[in-house]
Amino acid sequence: MSSFLNINRFHILCFILWQFGLFYACQLIFPIFYNFHPGLSCEDPGFQFSKQKCKLSKVEICSELTANCSKWLIEPAPFHSMVQDFKMFCGSKAYDAAWIATIQFIGALVGALVYGHLGDYFGRKPVSFVGISIGIIFGVAS
């Protein structure tokens, strides 16, 4: 079969490295999972928001819950995010969660610019191998 498709070791190596490259590039979907904010409500009897909850912003919901509610309820979500794990719902911690995604995208931007120039200078193949290797090492380490 390998003679029919003319597959050799180089093609197999490229295929395996491409799969690692896809895994490495798909990390840009991670902000969805660590920056997801579940719905919040109050379990106190008689508590009501000042307006319909769907018309309130997240900041307004947090300020009303912080001021008038003693027992918060985290509404069921399809998955558990970093925001839930570290209780980053309101206040400055909510901004910290948004900063993490921002920092990741700034890193992707700087990395693309740096690796683009390095690829022009040293050649795309060696720079790609180094970049994918660094990504695999830090991906496994994390």
C-alpha positions in Angstrom: 0.0 0.0 0.0 2.8 2.4 0.8 4.1 2.0 -2.8 0.6 2.8 -4.2 0.4 6.0 -2.2 4.2 6.7 -2.4 4.3 7.2 1.4 7.7 7.3 3.1 9.1 8.2 6.6 9.1 11.9 5.8 5.4 11.9 5.0 4.6 10.1 8.3 6.8 12.5 10.3 5.1 15.5 8.6 1.6 14.0 9.4 2.5 13.4 13.1 4.0 16.9 13.4 1.0 18.4 11.7 -1.3 16.7 14.3 0.8 18.2 17.1 0.7 21.5 15.3 -3.1 21.4 15.2 -3.3 20.6 18.9 -0.9 23.4 19.6 -2.9 25.9 17.5 -6.3 24.8 18.9 -5.3 26.3 22.3 -7.0 29.5 21.2 -10.3 27.8 22.0 -9.3 27.5 25.7 -10.4 31.1 26.7 -14.0 29.9 26.1 -13.5 27.2 28.8 -11.7 29.3 31.4 -13.5 32.6 30.9 -17.1 31.3 30.9 -19.4 33.0 33.5 -22.3 31.0 34.7 -25.5 32.6 35.7 -25.9 33.9 39.3 -29.0 34.3 41.4 -30.0 34.6 45.0 -31.6 31.9 47.3 -32.7 34.4 49.9 -36.5 34.4 50.3 -38.1 37.6 49.0 -35.1 38.7 47.0 -35.8 40.3 43.7 -33.7 42.1 41.2 -34.5 45.8 40.5 -35.4 44.9 36.9 -35.9 41.7 35.0 -32.6 39.7 35.2 -32.3 39.5 31.4 -32.1 43.3 31.3 -29.3 43.6 33.8 -25.6 43.6 32.9 -23.2 41.3 34.7 -21.9 44.3 36.7 -25.4 45.2 37.8 -26.3 41.6 38.8 -23.1 41.5 40.8 -23.7 44.8 42.6 -27.3 43.8 43.5 -26.2 40.4 44.7 -23.3 41.8 46.7 -25.5 44.5 48.4 -28.7 42.6 49.0 -28.1 38.8 49.0 -26.6 36.6 51.7 -26.8 33.2 49.8 -25.8 33.2 46.1 -26.8 30.4 43.7 -24.5 29.5 40.8 -26.8 28.3 38.1 -26.0 25.0 36.4 -23.7 25.3 33.4 -22.7 22.8 30.7 -19.1 22.7 32.0 -17.0 24.0 34.9 -14.8 27.0 34.1 -11.8 28.7 35.8 -14.2 31.4 36.9 -16.2 28.9 38.9 -13.2 27.1 40.3 -11.6 30.3 41.7 -14.9 32.2 42.4 -14.1 35.0 40.0 -17.7 36.1 39.5 -17.7 39.7 40.6 -15.4 42.7 41.4 -11.8 42.8 40.5 -11.5 39.0 40.2 -13.9 39.1 37.3 -11.6 41.5 35.5 -8.7 39.2 36.3 -10.4 36.4 34.4 -10.8 38.6 31.4 -7.2 39.7 31.6 -6.0 36.1 31.3 -7.7 35.7 27.9 -6.3 39.1 26.8 -2.8 38.1 27.8 -3.0 34.9 25.9 -4.1 36.6 22.7 -1.4 39.3 23.1 1.1 36.4 23.4 -0.3 34.8 20.2 0.0 38.1 18.4 3.6 38.7 19.5 4.5 35.1 18.8 3.2 35.3 15.3 5.2 38.5 14.6 8.4 37.1 16.1 8.1 33.7 14.5 7.2 35.3 11.1 10.4 37.3 11.1 12.5 34.4 12.4 11.0 32.2 9.6 12.0 34.8 7.0 15.5 35.0 8.4 16.3 31.3 9.2 13.8 29.5 6.9 10.3 28.3 7.7 11.1 24.6 8.3 13.6 25.0 11.2 11.6 27.7 12.8 8.4 25.6 12.5 10.1 22.6 14.1 11.4 24.8 17.0 8.1 26.4 17.5 6.1 23.2 17.5 8.7 21.6 19.8 8.4 24.4 22.3 4.6 24.2 22.1 4.6 20.4 22.7 7.0 20.7 25.7 5.0 23.5 27.4 1.7 21.8 26.5 2.8 18.6 28.2 4.3 20.5 31.1 1.0 22.4 31.7 
